[in-house]
Amino acid sequence: MQLKFGKFPVVVASSPEMAKQFLKIHDTVFAYRPALAAGKYTAYNYQNMSWSPYGPYWRQARKIYLNEVFNAKKLESHEHIRAEERRNFLSRLYSLSGKPVVLREHLSRYTLSTISRMILSNKYFSEYENEKSIVNMDELRGLLDEWFLLNGVFNIGDWIPWLNFLDLQGYVKKMKALYKKFDRFHNHVIDDHQAKRAADKNFIAKDVVDVLLQLAEDPNLEVKLTKDSVKGLLQPEDVCMDEEYGLTTHPKETLSIIMEPTLPSHLY
């Protein structure tokens, strides 16, 4: 079935046979996502895995995450983090027994803490009022919610380019504002990691940020990583904080492969 979204023709694979043509036989031909405003303004100009076009950069980024995040030894080495955060999660629920509980808040706290420690080696957000950090947990959760929302909106300017400058729905303005907030957070994380590297002559990479910063200095890398590349590869759609460790398809983002952590099935 062929449709037309504004200026652009759109084909819907409405049968299993046609879906096979798109997703299996000619998958690399259709691996690109449209160059939408969300990728430009919230993903450092298409620098994360979900928005970058299929090619050398995307393959390199995928290889980095397969080696440094989804590697079996890496996941096993982080078991103590998952166990500790799991205990904290269950302890908090136990302390609230007999009271109404908004489970989403506790689940997001668990996943934010776990993935932050695994990917960044630190939480980089405060959980209590007496703690100081660049953002608190509620602010970070709000940024993530807005990020996923804006990455799934139907922006008229994407499909009717001559209306783009009007920003009729106000989405581009929101994307630019969100970019500034995330960029401040990413700069803080990167600056902290660079300071630790500079202070130790025998520094050994401990997390994904360290690995990305080291690779950015590698002259033999197929596609050079810039600071924006590093930030883009730390975007929430590449390292999502919602469901299960592994490659999954996010329900809000068609054909986007991301990492989603969740509780073991026996806890539901």
C-alpha positions as YAML, in Angstrom:
chain: A
units: angstrom
residues:
- id: 1
  name: MET
  ca: [0.00, 0.00, 0.00]
- id: 2
  name: GLN
  ca: [1.41, 3.38, -0.99]
- id: 3
  name: LEU
  ca: [0.59, 6.61, 0.84]
- id: 4
  name: LYS
  ca: [1.92, 10.12, 0.67]
- id: 5
  name: PHE
  ca: [2.99, 11.99, 3.81]
- id: 6
  name: GLY
  ca: [3.26, 15.59, 2.68]
- id: 7
  name: LYS
  ca: [6.07, 15.69, 0.12]
- id: 8
  name: PHE
  ca: [7.25, 12.11, 0.66]
- id: 9
  name: PRO
  ca: [5.86, 8.80, -0.65]
- id: 10
  name: VAL
  ca: [5.42, 6.09, 2.00]
- id: 11
  name: VAL
  ca: [5.02, 2.36, 1.37]
- id: 12
  name: VAL
  ca: [3.29, 0.17, 3.96]
- id: 13
  name: ALA
  ca: [4.30, -3.51, 3.99]
- id: 14
  name: SER
  ca: [0.78, -4.86, 4.52]
- id: 15
  name: SER
  ca: [1.43, -8.57, 3.94]
- id: 16
  name: PRO
  ca: [3.90, -11.13, 5.37]
- id: 17
  name: GLU
  ca: [5.48, -11.58, 1.94]
- id: 18
  name: MET
  ca: [6.09, -7.86, 1.50]
- id: 19
  name: ALA
  ca: [7.35, -7.52, 5.09]
- id: 20
  name: LYS
  ca: [9.90, -10.25, 4.34]
- id: 21
  name: GLN
  ca: [11.13, -8.25, 1.34]
- id: 22
  name: PHE
  ca: [11.63, -5.16, 3.52]
- id: 23
  name: LEU
  ca: [12.95, -6.75, 6.71]
- id: 24
  name: LYS
  ca: [14.96, -9.73, 5.49]
- id: 25
  name: ILE
  ca: [15.76, -9.89, 1.79]
- id: 26
  name: HIS
  ca: [16.40, -6.17, 1.18]
- id: 27
  name: ASP
  ca: [16.86, -5.11, 4.81]
- id: 28
  name: THR
  ca: [20.06, -3.09, 4.26]
- id: 29
  name: VAL
  ca: [18.37, -1.06, 1.52]
- id: 30
  name: PHE
  ca: [15.59, -0.03, 3.91]
- id: 31
  name: ALA
  ca: [17.76, 0.27, 7.03]
- id: 32
  name: TYR
  ca: [17.79, 4.08, 6.94]
- id: 33
  name: ARG
  ca: [15.48, 6.23, 9.02]
- id: 34
  name: PRO
  ca: [14.20, 9.51, 7.56]
- id: 35
  name: ALA
  ca: [16.28, 12.58, 8.41]
- id: 36
  name: LEU
  ca: [13.70, 14.01, 10.82]
- id: 37
  name: ALA
  ca: [14.05, 16.99, 13.14]
- id: 38
  name: ALA
  ca: [14.22, 14.72, 16.19]
- id: 39
  name: GLY
  ca: [17.42, 13.09, 14.95]
- id: 40
  name: LYS
  ca: [18.98, 16.45, 14.19]
- id: 41
  name: TYR
  ca: [18.13, 18.26, 17.42]
- id: 42
  name: THR
  ca: [18.00, 15.50, 20.05]
- id: 43
  name: ALA
  ca: [20.62, 13.07, 18.73]
- id: 44
  name: TYR
  ca: [23.56, 15.38, 18.02]
- id: 45
  name: ASN
  ca: [22.81, 15.59, 14.31]
- id: 46
  name: TYR
  ca: [22.08, 11.87, 13.83]
- id: 47
  name: GLN
  ca: [25.06, 10.66, 15.90]
- id: 48
  name: ASN
  ca: [23.32, 7.96, 17.94]
- id: 49
  name: MET
  ca: [22.69, 4.41, 16.72]
- id: 50
  name: SER
  ca: [18.97, 4.85, 16.19]
- id: 51
  name: TRP
  ca: [19.23, 7.94, 14.01]
- id: 52
  name: SER
  ca: [22.57, 7.52, 12.23]
- id: 53
  name: PRO
  ca: [22.30, 6.25, 8.64]
- id: 54
  name: TYR
  ca: [23.33, 2.67, 7.99]
- id: 55
  name: GLY
  ca: [27.00, 2.62, 7.04]
- id: 56
  name: PRO
  ca: [30.54, 2.59, 8.51]
- id: 57
  name: TYR
  ca: [29.66, 4.81, 11.50]
- id: 58
  name: TRP
  ca: [26.58, 2.77, 12.44]
- id: 59
  name: ARG
  ca: [28.46, -0.53, 12.11]
- id: 60
  name: GLN
  ca: [31.31, 0.83, 14.21]
- id: 61
  name: ALA
  ca: [28.92, 2.05, 16.92]
- id: 62
  name: ARG
  ca: [27.14, -1.30, 16.94]
- id: 63
  name: LYS
  ca: [30.46, -3.12, 17.30]
- id: 64
  name: ILE
  ca: [31.44, -0.88, 20.24]
- id: 65
  name: TYR
  ca: [28.21, -1.65, 22.09]
- id: 66
  name: LEU
  ca: [28.34, -5.37, 21.34]
- id: 67
  name: ASN
  ca: [31.90, -5.50, 22.71]
- id: 68
  name: GLU
  ca: [31.55, -3.09, 25.63]
- id: 69
  name: VAL
  ca: [27.94, -3.42, 26.79]
- id: 70
  name: PHE
  ca: [26.44, -6.69, 25.59]
- id: 71
  name: ASN
  ca: [29.63, -8.70, 26.02]
- id: 72
  name: ALA
  ca: [28.90, -11.68, 28.30]
- id: 73
  name: LYS
  ca: [31.95, -11.02, 30.50]
- id: 74
  name: LYS
  ca: [31.03, -7.36, 30.87]
- id: 75
  name: LEU
  ca: [27.48, -8.20, 31.90]
- id: 76
  name: GLU
  ca: [28.77, -10.79, 34.37]
- id: 77
  name: SER
  ca: [31.21, -8.28, 35.86]
- id: 78
  name: HIS
  ca: [28.28, -5.96, 36.59]
- id: 79
  name: GLU
  ca: [26.27, -8.61, 38.43]
- id: 80
  name: HIS
  ca: [27.17, -7.10, 41.82]
- id: 81
  name: ILE
  ca: [25.68, -3.76, 40.70]
- id: 82
  name: ARG
  ca: [22.44, -5.38, 39.58]
- id: 83
  name: ALA
  ca: [22.24, -7.41, 42.80]
- id: 84
  name: GLU
  ca: [22.87, -4.36, 44.99]
- id: 85
  name: GLU
  ca: [20.30, -2.20, 43.20]
- id: 86
  name: ARG
  ca: [17.82, -5.09, 43.27]
- id: 87
  name: ARG
  ca: [18.21, -5.36, 47.04]
- id: 88
  name: ASN
  ca: [17.75, -1.60, 47.40]
- id: 89
  name: PHE
  ca: [14.63, -1.74, 45.25]
- id: 90
  name: LEU
  ca: [13.06, -4.58, 47.24]
- id: 91
  name: SER
  ca: [14.03, -2.97, 50.56]
- id: 92
  name: ARG
  ca: [12.29, 0.26, 49.58]
- id: 93
  name: LEU
  ca: [9.14, -1.64, 48.61]
- id: 94
  name: TYR
  ca: [9.23, -3.61, 51.87]
- id: 95
  name: SER
  ca: [9.53, -0.41, 53.91]
- id: 96
  name: LEU
  ca: [6.35, 0.86, 52.23]
- id: 97
  name: SER
  ca: [4.29, -2.27, 52.93]
- id: 98
  name: GLY
  ca: [0.70, -1.39, 53.77]
- id: 99
  name: LYS
  ca: [0.91, 1.94, 51.94]
- id: 100
  name: PRO
  ca: [-0.12, 2.87, 48.38]
- id: 101
  name: VAL
  ca: [2.87, 2.50, 46.05]
- id: 102
  name: VAL
  ca: [3.42, 4.04, 42.62]
- id: 103
  name: LEU
  ca: [5.47, 1.18, 41.21]
- id: 104
  name: ARG
  ca: [6.62, 3.10, 38.13]
- id: 105
  name: GLU
  ca: [8.63, 5.53, 40.27]
- id: 106
  name: HIS
  ca: [10.45, 2.71, 42.04]
- id: 107
  name: LEU
  ca: [11.08, 0.77, 38.83]
- id: 108
  name: SER
  ca: [12.51, 3.83, 37.08]
- id: 109
  name: ARG
  ca: [14.70, 4.53, 40.10]
- id: 110
  name: TYR
  ca: [15.97, 0.95, 40.00]
- id: 111
  name: THR
  ca: [16.70, 1.00, 36.27]
- id: 112
  name: LEU
  ca: [18.21, 4.50, 36.27]
- id: 113
  name: SER
  ca: [20.55, 3.57, 39.10]
- id: 114
  name: THR
  ca: [21.53, 0.22, 37.59]
- id: 115
  name: ILE
  ca: [22.24, 1.41, 34.06]
- id: 116
  name: SER
  ca: [23.94, 4.62, 35.19]
- id: 117
  name: ARG
  ca: [26.36, 2.64, 37.31]
- id: 118
  name: MET
  ca: [26.98, 0.10, 34.54]
- id: 119
  name: ILE
  ca: [27.47, 2.60, 31.71]
- id: 120
  name: LEU
  ca: [28.80, 5.67, 33.55]
- id: 121
  name: SER
  ca: [30.27, 4.07, 36.73]
- id: 122
  name: ASN
  ca: [28.26, 6.57, 38.75]
- id: 123
  name: LYS
  ca: [24.65, 7.64, 39.16]
- id: 124
  name: TYR
  ca: [25.24, 11.30, 38.28]
- id: 125
  name: PHE
  ca: [21.87, 12.22, 39.78]
- id: 126
  name: SER
  ca: [20.74, 12.87, 43.33]
- id: 127
  name: GLU
  ca: [18.08, 10.72, 44.96]
- id: 128
  name: TYR
  ca: [17.56, 12.74, 48.14]
- id: 129
  name: GLU
  ca: [17.19, 16.45, 48.93]
- id: 130
  name: ASN
  ca: [20.45, 16.64, 50.91]
- id: 131
  name: GLU
  ca: [22.47, 15.24, 47.98]
- id: 132
  name: LYS
  ca: [24.08, 17.53, 45.42]
- id: 133
  name: SER
  ca: [24.29, 16.62, 41.75]
- id: 134
  name: ILE
  ca: [23.85, 18.18, 38.32]
- id: 135
  name: VAL
  ca: [20.27, 16.82, 38.21]
- id: 136
  name: ASN
  ca: [17.99, 15.05, 40.64]
- id: 137
  name: MET
  ca: [16.23, 11.80, 39.85]
- id: 138
  name: ASP
  ca: [12.88, 13.40, 39.02]
- id: 139
  name: GLU
  ca: [14.53, 15.87, 36.64]
- id: 140
  name: LEU
  ca: [16.42, 13.11, 34.84]
- id: 141
  name: ARG
  ca: [13.29, 10.98, 34.59]
- id: 142
  name: GLY
  ca: [11.46, 13.98, 33.14]
- id: 143
  name: LEU
  ca: [14.22, 14.54, 30.57]
- id: 144
  name: LEU
  ca: [14.06, 10.90, 29.49]
- id: 145
  name: ASP
  ca: [10.27, 10.94, 29.21]
- id: 146
  name: GLU
  ca: [10.39, 14.10, 27.11]
- id: 147
  name: TRP
  ca: [13.19, 12.67, 24.95]
- id: 148
  name: PHE
  ca: [11.16, 9.59, 24.04]
- id: 149
  name: LEU
  ca: [8.03, 11.68, 23.50]
- id: 150
  name: LEU
  ca: [9.74, 14.12, 21.11]
- id: 151
  name: ASN
  ca: [11.42, 11.27, 19.24]
- id: 152
  name: GLY
  ca: [8.00, 9.81, 18.45]
- id: 153
  name: VAL
  ca: [5.97, 12.90, 17.51]
- id: 154
  name: PHE
  ca: [4.62, 13.62, 14.03]
- id: 155
  name: ASN
  ca: [6.27, 16.93, 13.18]
- id: 156
  name: ILE
  ca: [4.55, 18.59, 10.21]
- id: 157
  name: GLY
  ca: [7.76, 20.33, 9.12]
- id: 158
  name: ASP
  ca: [9.44, 16.95, 8.55]
- id: 159
  name: TRP
  ca: [6.93, 16.03, 5.88]
- id: 160
  name: ILE
  ca: [6.13, 19.45, 4.43]
- id: 161
  name: PRO
  ca: [9.60, 21.07, 4.36]
- id: 162
  name: TRP
  ca: [8.43, 24.53, 3.27]
- id: 163
  name: LEU
  ca: [6.46, 24.79, 6.54]
- id: 164
  name: ASN
  ca: [9.41, 23.73, 8.68]
- id: 165
  name: PHE
  ca: [10.55, 27.27, 9.54]
- id: 166
  name: LEU
  ca: [7.15, 28.01, 11.12]
- id: 167
  name: ASP
  ca: [7.45, 25.16, 13.67]
- id: 168
  name: LEU
  ca: [3.66, 25.05, 13.77]
- id: 169
  name: GLN
  ca: [3.43, 22.55, 16.64]
- id: 170
  name: GLY
  ca: [6.34, 23.95, 18.65]
- id: 171
  name: TYR
  ca: [8.15, 20.61, 18.64]
- id: 172
  name: VAL
  ca: [11.45, 21.92, 17.25]
- id: 173
  name: LYS
  ca: [11.59, 24.59, 19.96]
- id: 174
  name: LYS
  ca: [11.09, 21.89, 22.60]
- id: 175
  name: MET
  ca: [13.74, 19.68, 20.97]
- id: 176
  name: LYS
  ca: [16.30, 22.50, 21.03]
- id: 177
  name: ALA
  ca: [15.55, 23.23, 24.69]
- id: 178
  name: LEU
  ca: [15.85, 19.54, 25.57]
- id: 179
  name: TYR
  ca: [19.13, 19.30, 23.67]
- id: 180
  name: LYS
  ca: [20.63, 22.05, 25.85]
- id: 181
  name: LYS
  ca: [19.63, 20.23, 29.04]
- id: 182
  name: PHE
  ca: [21.01, 16.89, 27.90]
- id: 183
  name: ASP
  ca: [24.16, 18.51, 26.54]
- id: 184
  name: ARG
  ca: [24.84, 20.06, 29.95]
- id: 185
  name: PHE
  ca: [24.44, 16.63, 31.56]
- id: 186
  name: HIS
  ca: [26.65, 14.89, 28.99]
- id: 187
  name: ASN
  ca: [29.37, 17.55, 29.29]
- id: 188
  name: HIS
  ca: [29.38, 17.06, 33.06]
- id: 189
  name: VAL
  ca: [29.77, 13.27, 32.69]
- id: 190
  name: ILE
  ca: [32.53, 13.55, 30.07]
- id: 191
  name: ASP
  ca: [34.44, 16.25, 31.98]
- id: 192
  name: ASP
  ca: [34.34, 14.12, 35.13]
- id: 193
  name: HIS
  ca: [35.69, 11.09, 33.26]
- id: 194
  name: GLN
  ca: [38.41, 13.12, 31.55]
- id: 195
  name: ALA
  ca: [39.53, 14.56, 34.90]
- id: 196
  name: LYS
  ca: [39.87, 11.05, 36.35]
- id: 197
  name: ARG
  ca: [41.87, 9.91, 33.32]
- id: 198
  name: ALA
  ca: [44.21, 12.91, 33.58]
- id: 199
  name: ALA
  ca: [44.82, 12.28, 37.28]
- id: 200
  name: ASP
  ca: [46.01, 8.69, 36.79]
- id: 201
  name: LYS
  ca: [48.93, 7.87, 34.46]
- id: 202
  name: ASN
  ca: [48.05, 4.17, 34.58]
- id: 203
  name: PHE
  ca: [44.35, 4.73, 34.04]
- id: 204
  name: ILE
  ca: [42.34, 1.73, 32.84]
- id: 205
  name: ALA
  ca: [38.96, 2.17, 31.16]
- id: 206
  name: LYS
  ca: [36.18, 1.16, 33.54]
- id: 207
  name: ASP
  ca: [33.00, 1.95, 31.63]
- id: 208
  name: VAL
  ca: [31.55, 2.80, 28.23]
- id: 209
  name: VAL
  ca: [32.37, 6.51, 28.55]
- id: 210
  name: ASP
  ca: [36.04, 5.70, 29.18]
- id: 211
  name: VAL
  ca: [36.10, 3.37, 26.17]
- id: 212
  name: LEU
  ca: [34.46, 5.95, 23.90]
- id: 213
  name: LEU
  ca: [36.90, 8.66, 25.02]
- id: 214
  name: GLN
  ca: [39.85, 6.34, 24.35]
- id: 215
  name: LEU
  ca: [38.49, 5.42, 20.93]
- id: 216
  name: ALA
  ca: [38.05, 9.11, 20.11]
- id: 217
  name: GLU
  ca: [41.85, 9.42, 20.37]
- id: 218
  name: ASP
  ca: [42.52, 6.38, 18.17]
- id: 219
  name: PRO
  ca: [43.91, 7.54, 14.78]
- id: 220
  name: ASN
  ca: [43.27, 4.10, 13.26]
- id: 221
  name: LEU
  ca: [39.53, 4.11, 13.89]
- id: 222
  name: GLU
  ca: [37.54, 3.66, 10.67]
- id: 223
  name: VAL
  ca: [35.29, 6.63, 11.46]
- id: 224
  name: LYS
  ca: [36.72, 9.21, 13.85]
- id: 225
  name: LEU
  ca: [34.66, 9.80, 16.97]
- id: 226
  name: THR
  ca: [34.08, 13.43, 17.89]
- id: 227
  name: LYS
  ca: [32.87, 14.69, 21.25]
- id: 228
  name: ASP
  ca: [29.37, 14.91, 19.79]
- id: 229
  name: SER
  ca: [29.71, 11.28, 18.64]
- id: 230
  name: VAL
  ca: [30.52, 10.25, 22.21]
- id: 231
  name: LYS
  ca: [27.51, 12.19, 23.51]
- id: 232
  name: GLY
  ca: [25.28, 10.75, 20.81]
- id: 233
  name: LEU
  ca: [26.27, 7.19, 21.69]
- id: 234
  name: LEU
  ca: [25.27, 7.89, 25.30]
- id: 235
  name: GLN
  ca: [21.78, 8.95, 24.26]
- id: 236
  name: PRO
  ca: [18.85, 7.22, 26.05]
- id: 237
  name: GLU
  ca: [17.63, 5.49, 22.88]
- id: 238
  name: ASP
  ca: [20.98, 3.70, 22.61]
- id: 239
  name: VAL
  ca: [21.05, 2.94, 26.31]
- id: 240
  name: CYS
  ca: [17.37, 2.92, 27.21]
- id: 241
  name: MET
  ca: [16.27, 2.37, 30.81]
- id: 242
  name: ASP
  ca: [13.01, 0.53, 30.61]
- id: 243
  name: GLU
  ca: [12.87, -3.19, 30.17]
- id: 244
  name: GLU
  ca: [15.30, -6.10, 29.69]
- id: 245
  name: TYR
  ca: [19.05, -6.38, 29.12]
- id: 246
  name: GLY
  ca: [19.39, -7.22, 25.47]
- id: 247
  name: LEU
  ca: [18.53, -5.97, 22.01]
- id: 248
  name: THR
  ca: [14.83, -5.21, 21.74]
- id: 249
  name: THR
  ca: [12.50, -3.05, 19.71]
- id: 250
  name: HIS
  ca: [11.15, -0.09, 21.63]
- id: 251
  name: PRO
  ca: [7.33, 0.00, 21.50]
- id: 252
  name: LYS
  ca: [7.28, 3.71, 20.64]
- id: 253
  name: GLU
  ca: [10.03, 3.58, 18.02]
- id: 254
  name: THR
  ca: [9.53, 1.31, 15.01]
- id: 255
  name: LEU
  ca: [12.65, -0.65, 14.06]
- id: 256
  name: SER
  ca: [14.94, 1.01, 16.61]
- id: 257
  name: ILE
  ca: [17.28, -1.43, 18.34]
- id: 258
  name: ILE
  ca: [18.10, -0.37, 21.88]
- id: 259
  name: MET
  ca: [19.16, -1.67, 25.27]
- id: 260
  name: GLU
  ca: [16.30, -1.94, 27.74]
- id: 261
  name: PRO
  ca: [16.80, -3.18, 31.34]
- id: 262
  name: THR
  ca: [14.05, -4.67, 33.48]
- id: 263
  name: LEU
  ca: [13.49, -6.87, 36.49]
- id: 264
  name: PRO
  ca: [13.79, -10.65, 36.14]
- id: 265
  name: SER
  ca: [10.47, -12.23, 35.15]
- id: 266
  name: HIS
  ca: [10.01, -13.99, 38.49]
- id: 267
  name: LEU
  ca: [9.66, -10.61, 40.25]
- id: 268
  name: TYR
  ca: [6.51, -9.70, 38.32]
...
